[in-house]
Every structure is written in C-alpha cells, then in structure tokens.
C-alpha cells in the first residue's frame, strides 16, 4: 500500500511539475535573435511555416527561404524581376509560396519547387497597386488601391493557382488605398474579410460572406494626413481585434497609434493605457503566451493585456512580424535583409 501511495504521489508531482513548466509565461520578451541572410533587400514580405521553415520577400524582386531555422538561406530573384518590390508572401509548404508585388507591374507569382522557378498567376491593370494578401487554408484575398471608384480585390480558392476579381468589391474614395508596409492591412478568417484604408480616412472595410456584401466602420486612429492611419490588423480571438499604425513620417509619434475592437471590427476605440512607442507597421498575436507583438522602424513593443498597454522590449527596427502556422514561434523582417526570431 505504501509503495502504491508513493508511486501515485510521484506521478501526480511529475505531471504537476510538467504542467507548471508548460504553462509558465515569461514576463517579457528578451528581444530578437538576428539571423544572417544573403541579401541587403528591404524585406516586407514574411511567412513562417514552422520554427524551421520561413519564407520572405522584398525589394529588387528578392525571395528567401530557410529550412533550418535561419542557419542557412536560399535566395534569388523572382522570374528575373529585379525592379519589382514583392511586399507580401504566403508560404503554402516548404516548396510552395506565392508572392505579391506593390506598384507596377502589379503581379502575383507562385513557385512549386522551392523558388527554382516562378510562374505568373495574375497581372493587374496599369492602374493597380496591390497592398497585401491573407489566406485561410486554400482560400486567399488580395487588396489593392481604389481604381475607378472601387477597391481592387481579387480572390483565389486553389492556393493561388487561379485568381478572379471580386465583382462586388466596395466603393472607395478617389485616390484611396491601403498601406503596403507589411502585407498585414488585410485579415481573413473563414468567411470574413477585413482591410484597413490609409490616410485621412482610415476606416475598416468588412465582409462576413466572402466579399459579397460590405460594411464600412470608422476608427479613431490618427488620420489627418496621407502618411497616417492603420497599417496592420491582428485578431486575438473571439471578437477582439487590434490595429496599429500612426504616421510613417513621424516614427517616434505615440498619439492615437493603436485601436481596439471587441465586436469583430464594427466599433473601434483607442487603447486605454500605454501606447506603442512609435509608428508601428506590423502587429501579431502570439497565442502561446497571450502576447501581442508590434514592430516599427524605431523598435518593438508587446502587450499582455489585449492591447490596452504596451511595453517596449527592443530598439531594433522591423517592417513586418508574423507567427508561424504551428503557433510556436514569432518572426520579424526589415531593412538590409534583416530577419529575426523572437527570443524569450
């Protein structure tokens, strides 16, 4: 009997210790682990699949891929387009990725063989300027600036092999656009699509039925100039969403640079506490620790209370921040070929 009780006590203690260890949350991120890459391109496109497999893209037609957590990288130029800025990328698997250009030509390319070859899958008009894309499973959407009074929205249902223009895209203001700063001004969650408009009318556009019907909602983010507004959106869970931004011409500005919604983006308010410490172009929810991480050119901040209060944890500047698709690691990319992994 004593032997049985000892064994039972040992098992309870073992599993309790393991559970405590598993659920222990660090107080604050310790910074970024910067990785060596073979490029000096500005990297705004970022798509980690796991803590080992990461794709990135950027200026001068650049693409990057690592299969070993950043120890080594493969890189190249997409289809010889060394003048094109691929500001967003979506990794499908270790060998398959889709890149999206901003500006002209407005194009989408896809590789199925690890970047050795890239095939053009879509080309926009001479007026198109693509801002970002997001995927849920095999379905993806791209948002582009307003053309002829309509937002440019295109859709794929087969992992980027074919694309179609959404005929029922919402009306937009003349000269209207979204920021192509990190590819995260658009957010897709099953049948829902959200995207943020830029400049002096920074609003949220939302469809709950795959783009057939749209609603538009005001936000209190700073939006007095073309350089201001929401740059990035993240969904925490349930109906809670966060947007970050500010003024990219005032990188240290902290006024009205983050907003929160608790009803799936229908109403928005400013956060009640400490703001991120400057203009922020990317935000990501890290569900493992219930952290929000945001990045910008003057540093990085995190929040552990749903975006109400932010604490600066790094002075290193980045353009984009993304969690891998297994929800185990967070990555950032920036100027001069910089890629980094969140340390904690």
N, C-alpha and C positions, 0 to 999 in steps of 0.2 A: 504493500500500500504506500509506504513512504517513497519507494522507488517510483511508483506511478505518479505521486504528487510532485516529486522533484522533476520528472520528465514534463509534466503538464506545466509547471511553473517556468521551466526553461523555454518551452515552446511559446508561451504567452509573452515572456520577456523578449524573446528573439523577434517575434512578429511585431511587437510594440515598438522596439527599437528601430526595426526596419521601416515601419510606418512613419515614425517620427523623423527619421532621416530622409525619407522620400518626400515628406510634405514640408520640410524646413525651407523657408523662403529667405533669401539674403535680404539684408536691409536696403542695399543699394547696389546697382551695377558697379563693377570696379573699373569699367572703361571699355575700350575697344582693342582687340588684338589685330593689329595691322598686318596684312599679308603682302608678300612681294608678287607683283604681276608683271607681265612682259610688255605693258603698254603705258603711255602717258595720256591716253584719251580721257576726256571727261565722261564718266560713267553714270548715266541717269537711269538706265535700264538694269533691273536686278530681279532675279528669280531663283531663289534657292529651293531645291527639291528636298534635300536632306541636309544633315550637318556635314556631309561629304560632297554632295553634288550641287554645284551652283553655276548658273549662267548669268552673264552680264553683257550689256551692250552700251554703245555710246557714240561719241563723235568720230569723224573720219571713217564711218562705216564699220566700226570695231565691234567684234564679238569676242567673248571669253568663256571658257568652261574649265572647271576643275572637277575631278572625280575623287580627290583625296583630301578634301577639307582645306584646300588652298595651298598645299605643299608645292604642287606644280600646276601649271595652267597651259591650256592650249588656246590659241588666239588666231585671229585673222580678220579679213575684210569681207563683208557680205557682198558676194557677187560682183566684186570689183568697184563697189560704190563708195570710193574713199572720200567723197564730198558730202555724204549724207550723214545726218545725225539720227541714229536709232535710239530714241529716248525711252523706249519701253521694250521689254522682252518677256515672253511667257514660256517657261520650261514645261514640256509635256512629260518627258522622261530623260534619261541620261543621254540619249542620242537625238532627241527631237525638241526643237524650240521654234518659236515664232517671234520675229522682230517687227517693230513698228517705227516708221520714220516720222519726224516732225518736219514741216516745211515741204519744199519741193525737191525731188518728186515725193509725193505723198504715197508711200508704198508699204506693203506687207510682204515679207519673205518668210519662208519656212525651210528648215533643214530636217532631214530624217536620218542623217548619217554623221552626227557629231560635229557639224559645221564644215565638213569637207565640201559640200555643195549646198547652195541656197536657191530655192525656186520661188519666183514671184507669184504670189497668190492673189494680190489685189493691187490696183493702182487707181488712186482718186483722180479728180479733175485738176485742172491747172489752178483752181482756186482753193483746193483743200489744204488744210493744215491739221494734222492729226495730233491729239494731245495725250492720249493714254488708252489703255485697254485693261480689261479684267475678265477672268474666266471662272466658271464654276463647272467642274468636270469637263465635258467636251464642248460646252457652250461658252462663247465669248462675245464681248461687245467692245467696240472702239468708239470713242467720242472725238469729234473734230470741231473746229471753229464754225461759226454760223456762215452759211453760204445761201444766198438768195432767200434770206429770211427764215431759214430752217437750220437747226443744229445738224451737223453731219454725223449720223450714227449708222454703223454697219454691224452686222451680226454673222457669226458662224455657229453651226451646230455640229461640225465634224472636225473639231480640233484644228481649225484654221485652214483646212484644205479648200473650202469654198466660202465665199462671203457674199452677203447681199445688203443693199442699202435699205434701212428701215423707212418704209413709205410714210409712216405715221410719226416721224420724229417731231419733237416740239418746236414751236416757233421760238425764234431768238432775236435779240436786238441787232441792229446793223453794227457790224464790227465786233460782235460778241465772240467770246472764246473762253476756253478753259486753259489753265496753266499746264504746260508740258514740262514740268520741273522734275517729276519723279514717277510719272505714269500712274499716280495714285489719287488723281482727282476724280476717278470713276470707281465705283464699287458695285459688284454684282453678288447677289445672294439668292440663289434659286430663281424665282420668277421676278425678283426685284432688281431694278437698276437705279442707282443714284449717281449723279455727277454734279460737280460744283462749277458755276460760272465764275469768271475772273473780272477784275477791275472794279469800276464804280457801280456795279450791280451784281455783287457776289451772292448768288442765290443757289438753292438746291433744287434740282430737277429730279423727279421721282416717278418711276413707273412700277406698278406692282403686278403687271401682266405681260412681261417680256416686251415692253415697248409699244403696246397698242394704245394705251391711254397714259397721259402725263399730267402731273400736278407740279406747281412751282411754289417754293416756300422761301420767304425772306430770312436772312440771317443778320445778326448784329456784329459780324466780323468787321474790322476796319476795311473801308471800301470807298475812299474818297478819290482815289487815283487809279490809273490803269495798272500800276505796279502792285496794287493791294488786293487782298481777298483771300479766299480759301484755296490752299494749294494741295491739300491731302485729306482723305477721309479714312476712318477706321471704324469698324463695328466691334463692340465689346462683347455683345451677347444680348439675347432678348431683344429689346427695342432701343438699346443705348448705343449712340453713335457719337464720335468726336471728330471735329475738324480743326486743322491747324493751318496757319499761314502768316499773314502780316504784310510787310512791304519789302520786296526783294531789293529795293534801293536803300532801305534803312535796316541793315541786318541786325543791329542791336536794339531795334524798337520792340517794346513789350506791350504796347497798348492794344487791346482788343485783338489779340492774335490767336485765340483759341475759343471754340464754341462747342456746346454740348446739346444733344437731343436725347430725350428719353421716350420718344413716341415714334421711332422709326423715321426720323428726319422731317416730321411735319412741323414741329416748332423747335426753335433754337434759342439758346441763351448763352451769355458769356459765362465762363467758369467763375466760381465764387472766390477762389483763392489765388495762390501764387502762379503767375503766368510763366510759360516757357521763356527762356532768357534770350529771346531774339526772334527774328524771322525764321520760320520753320517750313521746309518744303516736303517733309515726309513724316508720317506717323504710322505706328504699327502696334497692335495689341499682342502682347506675349502672354498667352493664357496660362502657361506653366506656372508663372509667379503672379498672375493678375496685374502685370505691369503694362503701361503704355510707354512706348519709346518714341521720341520725336527727334529729328535731326535738321540741321541747317548749316549754313556756311560758318557760323561762329561757335558751334558746339552742339551738344546733345543734352536732352533732359528726359526725366522719367517721372511717371505718376503712378502711385499705388492706390489711389482713391477714385478711379474712374475719370481722371482728367480734371478734377477740381483744383488740385495743387500739383505743381511741377518743381522738381529739384534738378539742378544742373549737375551732371556727373562727368562731363568730358568737354574739353575745349577744342577738340578736333572737329573739323567741318566735313559734312557729308551732304549729298543731294537726296539719296533715297535710303529707305530702311524697310526690310521685309523679313518676315518669319518664314522658315522653311515649311513645306507642306506636311511634315510629320510633327510640327509644333514643338520641336526640340531645340532650335537654335534661331538666333536673330542676326541678320547681316546688314551691312551698310556699304554704300558705294559713293564715290565722289570724284573730285578733280584729280588730274595727274595719274589716272589709272589706279586710284585707291579703292581697295576692297578690305573690309574688316569684319570680324566676328565679335559679337557682344560677349564680354567677359564678366563673370560674377562669382 
